Amino acid sequence: MTDLDTFRAETRAWLEANCPPEVRGPRDGDEDYVWGGRKAVFKTPAHKLWLERMAARGWTAPEWPSAYGGGGLSREEAKVLASEMRRIQAQMPLASFGIWMLGPALLAFGTEEQKQRFLPPIVRGEIRWCQGYSEPGSGSDLASIQTRAEDRGDHWIVNGQKVWTSYADQADWIFCLVRTDPEAPKHLGISFVLFDMATPGVSTRPITLISGKSPFCETFFDDVRVEKENLIGTLNRGWDVAKALLAHERTMIGAMGDIGVGRPLSQVAVDALGVDEAGRLDEPSLRARIADYDIDAAAFRLAMERVGDQVKAKQAHPAIASMLKYYGSELNKRRHELAMAAGGSDALEWEGERSKDGAAARDWLRTKANSIEGGTSEIQLNIIAKHLLQLPGA
């Protein structure tokens, strides 16, 4: 066997022996996600055990260097791990903005001390992070942020407000953009800092969405002390870090178009509508729409893999993340629209045990935010037109 064949055989054996039955198969709902952190909640002891076992191997962040707690796997080995997890329908052991967004930024811009301090706890799920970017007057024009950090020698005093801060009320730490030089042009004078959400002066207020849920918050900073050792990158050059992190965030949002482990959409429709004499979904037009979706989802999954290979080889265009974010968002919205179509009037149920408190309808409504978060679809299309297609401006 080749080395990769050996790795696959060993990985398959390890997963079979160590992945608990409770974390195999489609997720029942949001409670199946493990976010870690000081306020970690586990649906079952098996979910906690699964996180501990995967983190011990560094497989919550399989391609990160082993020196920082990661798995140290090559790109090809990481693909094998992912495919073997899909084979047994193993659920993701840890959902983490630290892994998806902050970690790559730290690997690129952090000091050795900062990497050793923050990356291993992220891998183990010991810190839950949130992102302090958008402000009430700085959404798509992110560089116009007004949250200020006043220099006090060995620390800053931060005052301002962020908005749409996902899970800020559940997070332990925040990675945050602050203005450290108010006289500089807007893309300059911004710094990227980290601080504990338990620091005096930090407060949050949930924002209820049309789905009836509150994953987003308003976040307020009133004379918050931030130590200068928590500056990532160069003072007043935080925009460089912010742009790099945004590329990872947009890829993360786009990845929602690749649903991974979950009930196939065709099965959702069959359960709701039944089958015809030939054993096919008993609704021809919906059957065709689902087939179209499945083809596009498979193509998108391959595109994600290809871009991942290009990123690893440092051959990916910086704007490619906008393409993934835009298409993945639209694909995720299509999936939930089809699920609603399959469910008919039953899918509109808003409360009750049968519908898991209206999970289908609430999830469908939540996908509308995919077109806004991480940069609106209009912004992504402008980036694609200008930087990928090189179309002339208006």
LONU-797718 format. One record per residue: x, y, z of N, C-alpha, C in turn. Coordinates in steps of 0.2 Angstrom, whole numbers, padded with zeros to 4 digits, always signed. Each point is the difference from the previous one (the first is absolute). Layout:
<rs>
XYZXYZXYZ/...
</rs>
This chain:
<rs>
+0004-0006+0000-0004+0006+0000+0004+0006+0000/-0002+0006-0003+0003+0006+0000-0001+0003+0007/+0004+0005+0002+0000+0003+0006-0007+0003+0001/-0004+0003-0005-0006+0002+0001-0005-0005+0001/+0001-0006-0003-0004-0006+0001+0000-0002+0007/+0006+0000+0003+0002-0002+0007-0004+0005+0004/+0001+0006-0001-0004+0005+0004-0007-0001+0000/-0003-0001-0006-0007-0001+0000-0002-0006+0004/+0003-0006+0000-0001-0006+0003+0000+0001+0008/+0005+0004+0002+0001+0001+0007-0005+0005+0003/-0002+0005-0005-0005+0005+0002-0007-0003+0001/-0001-0004-0005-0007-0004+0000+0000-0004+0006/+0005-0004+0002+0000-0004+0006-0001+0004+0006/+0003+0006+0001+0000+0004+0006-0007+0003+0000/-0003+0002-0005-0007+0003+0000-0005-0005+0002/+0001-0006-0003-0005-0005+0002+0000-0002+0008/+0006+0001+0002+0001-0002+0008-0001+0006+0004/+0000+0006-0002+0000+0006+0004-0006+0004-0001/-0003+0000-0005-0006+0004-0001-0006-0003+0003/-0003+0003+0005-0006-0003+0003-0006+0000-0004/-0005-0005+0001-0006+0000-0005-0004+0006+0001/+0000+0003+0006-0004+0006+0000+0002+0006-0004/+0006+0000-0003+0002+0006-0004+0001-0002-0007/-0004-0006-0002+0000-0002-0007-0007+0001-0003/+0000+0002-0006-0007+0002-0003-0002+0007+0000/-0005+0002-0003-0002+0007-0001-0001+0003+0007/+0001+0006+0001-0001+0004+0006-0008+0001+0001/-0002+0000+0006-0007+0001+0001-0001+0008+0000/+0005+0004+0002-0002+0007+0000+0007+0003+0003/-0001+0007+0002+0005+0004+0002+0003-0003+0006/-0003-0004+0004+0002-0002+0006+0006-0006-0001/+0000-0002-0006+0005-0005-0002+0007+0003-0001/+0000+0007-0001+0007+0003-0001+0003+0001+0007/+0007-0001+0000+0004+0001+0006+0004+0006-0002/-0001+0006+0004+0004+0006-0001+0006+0000+0005/+0000-0004+0005+0005+0001+0005+0000+0006+0004/+0006+0002+0003+0000+0006+0004-0002-0001+0007/+0001+0005+0004-0002+0000+0007-0007-0002+0002/-0005+0002-0005-0007-0002+0001-0002-0006-0004/+0005-0004-0002-0002-0006-0004-0006-0004+0002/-0004-0002-0005-0006-0004+0002+0001-0006-0005/-0001-0006+0003+0000-0006-0004-0006-0004+0000/-0003-0001-0006-0006-0004+0000+0000-0006+0004/+0005-0004-0001+0001-0006+0004+0008-0001+0002/+0001-0004+0004+0007-0001+0002+0004-0003-0006/-0003-0003-0005+0004-0002-0006+0002+0006-0004/-0003+0005+0000+0002+0006-0004+0006+0003+0003/+0000+0000+0007+0006+0002+0004+0006-0004-0002/-0001-0007+0001+0005-0005-0001+0003+0001-0008/-0004+0001-0004+0002+0000-0007+0004+0006-0001/-0002+0006+0003+0005+0006-0001+0007-0002+0003/+0000-0003+0006+0006-0001+0004+0004-0005-0004/-0003-0005-0003+0004-0005-0004+0003+0003-0006/-0004+0004-0004+0003+0003-0006+0005+0006+0001/-0001+0004+0006+0004+0005+0001+0007-0003+0003/+0000-0006+0003+0006-0003+0002+0005-0002-0006/-0003-0001-0006+0003-0001-0006+0002+0006-0004/-0003+0005+0002+0000+0007-0004-0004+0000-0006/-0005-0005+0000-0004+0000-0006-0006+0004+0000/-0001+0004+0005-0005+0006+0000+0003+0005-0005/+0007+0001-0001+0003+0004-0004+0006-0004-0004/-0002-0005-0004+0004-0005-0003+0006+0003-0003/+0000+0005-0004+0005+0003-0004+0005+0005+0004/-0002+0002+0006+0004+0004+0004+0006-0003+0002/+0006+0003+0001+0006-0003+0002-0001-0003+0007/+0003-0006+0001+0000-0004+0006+0003+0004+0006/+0004+0005-0002+0004+0004+0006-0005+0004+0003/-0006+0002-0003-0005+0004+0003-0007-0004+0002/+0001-0007+0000-0006-0004+0002-0003-0003-0006/+0001+0002-0006-0003-0002-0006+0002-0008-0002/-0003-0002-0005+0001-0007-0002+0006-0001-0004/+0003+0006-0003+0006-0001-0004-0001-0004-0006/-0006-0001-0003-0002-0004-0006+0002+0004-0006/+0002-0003-0005+0000+0003-0007-0007+0001-0002/+0000+0004-0006-0007+0001-0003-0003-0007-0002/+0004-0004-0003-0003-0006-0002-0002-0005+0006/+0003+0000+0005-0002-0003+0006-0006+0002+0003/-0001+0007+0000-0006+0003+0003-0006-0002-0004/+0001+0000-0007-0005-0002-0004-0002-0007+0002/+0004-0005+0001-0001-0007+0002-0004+0000+0006/+0002+0004+0005-0003+0000+0006-0008+0003-0001/-0001+0005-0004-0006+0002-0001-0005-0005-0003/+0003-0003-0005-0004-0005-0004-0001-0006+0005/+0004-0002+0004-0001-0006+0005-0006+0002+0005/+0001+0007+0002-0006+0002+0005-0006+0000-0004/-0001+0002-0006-0006+0000-0004-0002-0007-0001/+0004-0005-0001-0002-0007-0001-0004-0003+0006/+0002+0002+0006-0004-0002+0006-0004+0005+0003/-0001+0006-0004-0005+0005+0002+0002+0003+0007/+0007+0000+0001+0002+0003+0006-0001+0008+0000/-0003+0002+0006-0001+0007+0000+0006+0004+0002/+0000+0007-0002+0006+0004+0001+0001+0000+0008/+0006-0001+0002+0000+0000+0008+0000+0007+0003/+0002+0005-0004+0000+0007+0003-0002+0005-0005/-0005+0004+0001-0001+0006-0004+0004+0006+0004/+0004+0004-0004+0004+0005+0003+0002+0005-0005/-0001+0006+0002+0002+0006-0004+0008+0001+0001/+0002-0003+0006+0007+0000+0001+0004-0004-0005/-0003-0006-0002+0003-0004-0005-0001+0003-0007/-0006+0002-0002-0002+0002-0006+0003+0007-0002/+0000+0004+0004+0002+0007-0001+0007+0002+0003/+0000+0001+0007+0005+0003+0004+0007-0004-0001/-0001-0007+0000+0006-0004+0000+0004+0001-0006/-0002+0000-0006+0004+0001-0006+0003+0007+0000/-0004+0005+0003+0003+0007+0001+0006+0000+0005/-0001-0004+0005+0006+0000+0005+0006-0004-0003/-0001-0005-0004+0005-0004-0003+0004+0005-0005/-0004+0005-0003+0004+0004-0005+0003+0006+0003/-0003+0003+0005+0002+0006+0003+0002+0000+0007/-0002-0005+0004+0002+0000+0007+0007-0001+0002/+0002+0002+0006+0007-0002+0002+0000-0007+0002/+0006-0002+0001+0001-0007+0003-0004-0001+0006/+0001+0005+0005-0003+0000+0006-0007+0000+0000/-0003+0004-0005-0007+0000-0001-0003-0007-0002/+0004-0003-0005-0003-0006-0003+0000-0006+0006/+0005+0000+0004+0001-0005+0005-0006+0002+0005/-0001+0006+0001-0005+0002+0006-0007-0002-0003/-0002+0001-0006-0007+0000-0002-0002-0006-0004/+0005-0002-0004-0002-0006-0005-0002-0006+0003/+0004-0003+0005-0002-0006+0003-0006+0000+0004/-0002+0005+0003-0007+0000+0003-0005+0000-0005/+0001+0003-0005-0005+0000-0006-0001-0007-0002/+0005-0003-0002+0000-0007-0002-0004-0005+0005/+0001+0002+0006-0003-0004+0006-0008+0002+0001/-0002+0005-0003-0006+0003+0001-0001+0003+0007/+0005+0003+0003+0000+0003+0006-0002+0007+0000/+0001+0004-0006-0002+0007+0000-0005+0000-0006/-0006+0004+0001-0005+0001-0005+0001+0007-0002/+0001+0002-0006+0001+0006-0003-0006+0003-0003/+0000+0007+0000-0004+0004-0005+0004+0005-0003/-0004+0003-0005+0004+0005-0005-0003+0007+0001/+0004+0005+0002-0002+0007+0000+0002+0004-0006/-0004-0001-0005+0002+0004-0006-0006+0005-0001/-0006-0002-0002-0005+0005-0002-0002+0005+0005/-0002+0006-0002-0002+0005+0005-0007+0003-0003/-0004+0003+0004-0006+0003-0003+0001+0004-0006/+0005+0004+0000+0002+0004-0006+0005-0003-0005/+0002-0006+0001+0006-0003-0004-0002-0007-0001/-0004-0001-0005-0002-0007-0002+0005-0001-0006/-0003+0001-0006+0004-0002-0006+0006+0005-0001/+0000+0006+0003+0006+0004+0000+0003-0001+0007/+0003-0006+0001+0003-0002+0006+0005+0004+0003/+0004+0003-0005+0006+0004+0002-0002+0006+0003/-0006+0002+0000-0002+0006+0003-0002+0000+0008/+0003-0006+0003-0002-0001+0007+0002+0006+0004/-0004+0001+0006+0001+0005+0004+0002-0002+0007/+0000-0007+0002+0002-0002+0007+0007+0002+0001/+0002+0004+0005+0006+0002+0001+0004-0003+0006/+0006+0000-0001+0005-0003+0005+0005+0006+0002/-0001+0002+0006+0004+0006+0002+0007-0003+0003/+0005+0003-0002+0007-0003+0003+0001+0002+0007/+0001-0005+0004+0001+0002+0007+0007-0003+0003/+0005+0000-0005+0006-0003+0002+0001-0007-0001/-0001-0005+0005+0000-0007-0001-0006-0003-0002/-0005+0004-0001-0007-0003-0002-0004+0006-0004/-0006-0002-0003-0004+0004-0003-0007+0000+0005/-0004+0006-0001-0006+0000+0003-0005+0001-0007/-0004-0005+0000-0005-0001-0006-0007+0002+0001/-0002+0004-0004-0007+0003+0000-0004-0001-0006/-0006-0002-0001-0003-0001-0006-0006-0005+0000/-0002-0002-0006-0005-0005+0000+0001-0004-0007/-0002-0006+0001+0000-0005-0006-0007-0002-0001/-0002-0003-0006-0007-0002-0001+0001-0006-0004/-0005-0005+0000-0001-0006-0003+0006-0005+0002/+0002+0001+0006+0005-0004+0003-0002-0007+0002/+0001-0005-0005-0003-0007+0001+0002-0003+0007/-0005-0002+0004+0001-0004+0006+0005+0004+0005/+0000+0007+0000+0004+0004+0004-0002-0002+0008/-0007-0001+0001-0002-0002+0007+0002-0006+0002/+0003-0005-0004+0002-0006+0002+0008-0001-0001/+0003+0005-0003+0007+0000-0001+0005+0002+0006/+0006-0003+0000+0005+0001+0006+0004+0006-0002/+0002+0000-0006+0005+0005-0003-0003+0003-0006/+0003+0006-0002-0002+0003-0007+0006+0002-0003/+0000-0001-0007+0005+0004-0004-0003+0006-0003/+0003+0005+0000-0003+0007-0001+0004+0005-0003/-0003+0003-0005+0003+0006-0003-0002+0006+0004/+0006+0004+0001-0001+0007+0004+0004+0005-0004/-0002+0006+0001+0004+0006-0003+0005+0002+0005/+0006-0001-0002+0006+0003+0004+0003+0006-0002/-0001+0002-0006+0002+0007-0002-0006+0003-0004/-0004+0004+0004-0006+0004-0003+0002+0005-0006/+0006+0002+0000+0002+0005-0005+0002-0003-0007/+0001-0007+0000+0003-0003-0006-0006-0001-0005/+0001-0001-0007-0005-0002-0004-0003-0007+0002/-0007-0001-0002-0004-0005+0003+0003-0007+0000/+0003-0002-0005+0003-0006-0001+0006-0001+0004/+0003+0006+0003+0006-0001+0004-0002+0003+0007/+0004-0001+0005-0002+0002+0007-0005-0005+0003/-0001-0006-0003-0004-0005+0003+0005-0006+0003/-0002-0002+0006+0004-0006+0003-0004-0006+0001/+0003-0006+0000-0004-0006+0001+0002-0003+0007/-0004+0000+0005+0001-0002+0007-0004-0005+0002/+0002-0004+0006-0004-0005+0003-0001+0002+0007/-0006-0002+0003-0001+0001+0007-0006-0004+0003/+0001-0001+0006-0005-0004+0003-0007+0003+0001/-0005-0003-0002-0007+0003+0001-0002+0001+0007/+0003-0003+0005-0001+0001+0007+0003+0006+0003/+0004+0004-0005+0003+0006+0002-0005+0005+0003/+0001+0004+0005-0005+0005+0002-0001+0005-0005/-0006+0002-0002-0002+0004-0005-0003-0003-0006/+0001-0006-0001-0003-0004-0006-0007-0002+0002/-0005+0001-0004-0007-0002+0001-0003-0002-0007/-0005-0004+0000-0003-0002-0006-0008+0000+0000/-0003+0001-0005-0007-0001+0000-0002-0003-0007/-0004-0006+0001-0002-0004-0006-0004+0004-0004/+0000-0002-0007-0004+0003-0005-0005-0006-0003/-0006+0001+0001-0005-0005-0002-0001+0000-0008/+0001-0005-0003-0001+0000-0008-0007-0002-0001/-0002+0000-0007-0006-0002-0002-0002-0007+0001/+0006-0004+0001-0001-0007+0002-0002-0001+0007/+0000+0005+0004-0002-0001+0007+0006-0002+0004/+0006+0000-0003+0006-0002+0004+0004+0006+0001/+0005-0001+0004+0005+0006+0001+0007-0002+0000/+0003-0002-0006+0007-0002+0000+0004+0006+0000/-0003+0006-0002+0004+0007+0000-0001+0004+0006/+0005+0004+0001+0000+0005+0006+0002+0007-0002/-0002+0005+0004+0003+0006+0000+0006-0001+0006/+0006+0003-0001+0005-0001+0005+0003+0007+0001/+0000+0002+0007+0002+0007+0002+0006-0001+0004/+0005+0005-0001+0006+0001+0003+0000+0007+0004/+0001-0001+0006+0000+0007+0004+0006-0001+0005/+0005+0004-0003+0007+0000+0004+0002-0007+0001/+0001-0003-0005+0003-0007+0001+0007+0000-0001/+0004-0003+0005+0007-0001+0000+0002-0005-0005/+0004+0001-0005+0003-0005-0004+0008+0000+0000/+0003-0005+0002+0007+0000+0001+0003+0000-0007/+0006+0003-0001+0003+0001-0006+0003-0006-0003/+0002-0005+0005+0002-0007-0002-0005-0003-0004/-0006+0002+0000-0005-0003-0004-0002+0003-0007/+0005+0004-0002+0000+0003-0007+0003-0005-0005/-0004-0002-0005+0002-0005-0005+0002+0004-0006/+0006-0001-0003+0003+0003-0005+0003+0007+0002/+0000+0004-0005+0003+0007+0001-0005+0005+0002/+0002+0004+0005-0004+0006+0002-0002+0004-0006/-0006+0002+0000-0003+0004-0005-0001-0004-0007/+0002-0006-0001+0000-0004-0006-0005-0006+0001/-0005+0001+0004-0005-0005+0002-0004-0002-0006/-0001+0005-0005-0004-0002-0006+0003-0005-0004/+0007-0001+0000+0003-0006-0003-0002-0007+0003/-0001+0000+0006-0002-0006+0004-0007-0001-0002/-0004+0006+0001-0007-0001-0001-0002-0002-0007/+0004+0002-0005-0002-0003-0007+0002-0007-0001/+0005-0002+0003+0002-0007+0000-0005-0005+0004/-0003+0003+0005-0005-0004+0004-0006+0000-0004/-0002+0006-0003-0006+0000-0004-0001-0006-0005/+0006-0001-0003+0000-0005-0005-0001-0007+0003/+0002-0001+0006-0001-0007+0003-0008+0000+0002/-0002+0006+0003-0007+0000+0002-0005-0001-0006/+0002+0003-0006-0005-0001-0006+0001-0007-0002/+0005-0003+0000+0001-0007-0002-0004-0004+0005/+0000+0001+0006-0004-0003+0005-0007+0000-0001/-0003+0006-0002-0007+0001-0001-0002-0003-0006/+0005+0000-0005-0002-0004-0007+0000-0007+0001/+0004-0003+0005+0000-0007+0002-0007-0002+0002/-0005+0004+0002-0006-0002+0002-0004-0003-0006/+0003+0002-0006-0003-0003-0006+0001-0008-0001/+0006-0002+0003+0001-0007+0001-0002-0002+0006/-0006-0003+0001-0003-0002+0006+0004-0005+0004/+0004-0004-0004+0003-0006+0004-0004-0005+0003/+0001-0002+0006-0005-0005+0003-0007+0003+0001/-0005-0003-0002-0007+0002+0001-0004-0004-0004/-0007+0000+0001-0004-0004-0004+0000+0003-0007/+0000-0004-0005+0000+0002-0007-0007+0003-0001/+0000+0006-0004-0006+0003-0002-0005-0004-0003/+0002-0005-0004-0005-0004-0003-0004-0004+0005/+0004-0002+0006-0003-0004+0005-0005+0004+0004/+0002+0006+0001-0005+0005+0003-0006+0001-0003/+0000+0000-0007-0006+0001-0004-0004-0007+0000/+0003-0005-0001-0003-0007+0000-0004-0001+0007/+0003+0002+0005-0003-0001+0007-0007+0004+0000/+0001+0006-0003-0006+0005+0000-0005-0002-0005/+0002-0002-0006-0005-0001-0006-0001-0007-0002/+0004-0005+0002+0000-0007-0002+0003-0001-0007/-0001-0006-0003+0003-0002-0006-0006-0003-0005/+0002+0000-0006-0005-0002-0005+0001-0008-0001/-0003-0003-0005+0000-0007-0001+0007-0002-0002/+0004+0004-0003+0007-0002-0001+0005+0001+0005/-0003+0003+0006+0004+0001+0006+0004+0007-0001/-0002+0004-0004+0003+0007+0000-0005+0005+0004/+0003+0005+0001-0003+0006+0004-0007+0001-0004/-0005+0000+0003-0007+0001-0003-0001+0007-0001/+0004+0004-0004-0001+0007-0002+0005+0001-0005/-0001-0001-0006+0005+0001-0006+0004+0007+0000/-0004+0005+0001+0003+0007-0001+0005+0001+0006/-0002-0002+0006+0005+0000+0006+0006-0004-0001/-0002-0006-0003+0005-0005-0001+0006+0003-0004/-0002+0003-0005+0005+0003-0005+0003+0006+0003/-0003+0004+0004+0004+0005+0004+0005-0002+0005/-0002-0006+0003+0005-0003+0005+0006-0003-0004/-0002-0003-0006+0006-0003-0004+0005+0006-0002/-0003+0006-0002+0004+0005-0002+0004+0003+0006/-0003+0000+0006+0004+0002+0006+0005-0005+0001/-0001-0006+0000+0005-0005+0002+0006+0000-0005/-0001+0001-0006+0005+0001-0005+0004+0006+0001/-0003+0006+0002+0004+0006+0001+0004-0001+0007/-0003-0003+0005+0003-0001+0006+0006-0004+0000/+0000-0005-0005+0006-0005-0001+0005+0004-0003/-0002+0004-0005+0005+0004-0004+0003+0006+0005/-0004+0002+0004+0003+0005+0005+0005-0003+0005/-0002-0006+0002+0005-0004+0005+0006-0001-0004/+0000-0002-0006+0007-0001-0004+0003+0007+0000/-0003+0005-0001+0003+0007-0001+0003+0002+0007/-0003-0002+0005+0003+0002+0007+0006-0004+0001/+0000-0006-0002+0006-0004+0000+0006+0003-0004/-0002+0002-0006+0005+0002-0005+0003+0007+0003/-0004+0004+0003+0003+0006+0002+0004-0001+0007/-0002-0005+0004+0004-0002+0005+0007-0002-0002/+0000-0004-0005+0007-0002-0003+0004+0006-0002/-0004+0005-0004+0004+0006-0002+0002+0004+0006/-0004+0001+0005+0003+0004+0006+0006-0003+0003/+0000-0007+0000+0005-0003+0003+0007+0001-0004/-0001+0000-0006+0005+0001-0005+0002+0007-0001/-0004+0005+0003+0001+0007+0000-0001+0002-0007/-0005-0003-0004-0002+0002-0007-0007+0003+0000/-0003+0001+0005-0007+0002+0000+0000+0008-0001/-0005+0002-0004-0001+0007+0000-0003+0003+0006/+0002+0005+0003-0003+0003+0006-0007+0001+0000/-0003+0001-0006-0007+0002-0001-0004-0007+0000/+0003-0006-0001-0004-0006-0001-0005-0001+0006/+0002+0002+0006-0005-0001+0006-0006+0004-0001/+0000+0005-0004-0007+0004-0001-0004-0005-0005/+0003-0003-0005-0004-0005-0004-0003-0005+0004/+0004-0003+0005-0003-0006+0004-0005+0003+0004/+0001+0005+0003-0005+0003+0005-0006+0001-0003/+0000+0004-0006-0006+0001-0004-0004-0006-0002/+0003-0005-0003-0003-0006-0003-0002-0004+0006/+0004-0001+0005-0002-0004+0005-0006+0002+0004/+0000+0007+0001-0006+0003+0003-0007-0001-0004/+0001+0001-0007-0006-0002-0004-0002-0007+0000/+0005-0004+0000-0001-0008+0001-0004-0002+0006/+0002+0003+0006-0003-0001+0006-0007+0002+0000/-0001+0006-0002-0007+0003-0001-0004-0005-0004/+0002-0002-0006-0004-0005-0004-0001-0006+0004/+0004-0003+0004-0001-0006+0003-0006+0001+0005/+0000+0005+0004-0005+0001+0005-0007+0002-0004/+0001+0003-0005-0007+0002-0004-0003-0007-0003/+0004-0004-0002-0002-0007-0002-0003-0004+0005/+0003+0001+0006-0002-0004+0006-0007+0003+0002/-0001+0006+0000-0007+0003+0001-0005-0002-0005/+0002+0000-0006-0004-0002-0006-0003-0007+0001/+0005-0005+0002-0001-0007+0002-0005+0000+0006/+0001+0004+0005-0005-0001+0006-0007+0003-0001/-0001+0004-0005-0006+0003-0001-0002+0004+0006/-0007+0000+0001-0002+0004+0006+0002-0002+0007/+0002-0007+0000+0003-0002+0006+0007+0003+0002/+0003+0002-0005+0007+0003+0001-0001+0007+0003/-0006+0003+0000-0001+0007+0002-0002+0000+0008/+0000-0006+0003-0002-0001+0007+0006+0004+0004/-0002+0004+0005+0005+0004+0003+0002-0002+0007/-0005-0004+0003+0002-0003+0007-0003-0007+0000/+0002-0003+0005-0002-0007+0001+0005-0005+0000/-0001-0006+0003+0005-0005+0000+0001-0004-0007/-0005+0000-0003+0000-0004-0007+0005+0004-0005/+0000+0006+0000+0004+0004-0004+0007+0002+0003/+0001-0002+0006+0006+0002+0004+0000+0008+0001/-0006+0002+0002-0001+0008+0000+0001+0003-0006/-0003-0002-0005+0001+0003-0007+0007+0000-0003/+0004-0005+0001+0007+0000-0002+0000+0002-0008/-0004-0003-0004+0001+0001-0007-0001+0007-0002/-0006+0003+0003-0001+0007-0002+0005+0005+0003/+0002-0002+0006+0005+0005+0003+0007+0000-0003/+0002-0007-0002+0006+0000-0004+0000+0003-0007/-0006-0001-0003-0001+0004-0007+0001+0007+0001/-0004+0003+0005+0001+0007+0001+0007+0002+0002/+0003-0004+0004+0007+0002+0002+0005+0000-0006/-0002-0004-0006+0005+0001-0006+0000+0006-0003/-0005+0004+0001-0001+0007-0003+0006+0004+0002/+0003-0001+0006+0006+0004+0002+0006-0002-0004/+0000-0006-0003+0006-0002-0003+0002+0005-0006/-0005+0004-0003+0002+0004-0005+0002+0007+0003/+0001+0001+0007+0002+0006+0003+0006-0001+0004/+0000-0005+0004+0006-0001+0004+0006-0002-0004/+0006+0003+0003+0006-0002-0003+0001+0005-0006/-0004+0005-0001+0000+0004-0006-0006-0002-0005/-0004+0005-0002-0006-0001-0003+0002-0004-0007/-0005-0003-0003+0000-0003-0006+0002+0005-0006/-0002+0007+0001+0001+0005-0005+0008+0001+0000/+0003+0001+0007+0007+0001+0000+0004-0006-0003/-0002-0006+0001+0003-0006-0002+0000+0000-0008/-0005+0002-0003-0001+0000-0007+0004+0006-0003/+0001+0005+0004+0004+0006-0003+0008-0002+0000/+0002-0004+0006+0006-0003+0000+0002-0005-0005/-0005-0004-0001+0001-0005-0006+0001+0003-0007/-0005+0005-0001+0001+0004-0006+0006+0003-0001/+0002+0004+0005+0006+0004-0001+0007-0004+0000/+0000-0005+0005+0007-0003+0001+0001-0007-0003/-0006-0003-0001+0001-0007-0003-0002+0001-0008/-0005+0003-0002-0002+0001-0007+0003+0006-0003/+0003+0005+0004+0003+0006-0002-0004+0004-0005/-0006+0000+0002-0005+0004-0004+0001+0008+0002/-0001+0004-0005+0001+0007+0001-0005+0003+0005/+0002+0005+0004-0005+0003+0004-0005+0004-0003/-0005+0003+0004-0006+0004-0003+0003+0007-0002/
</rs>
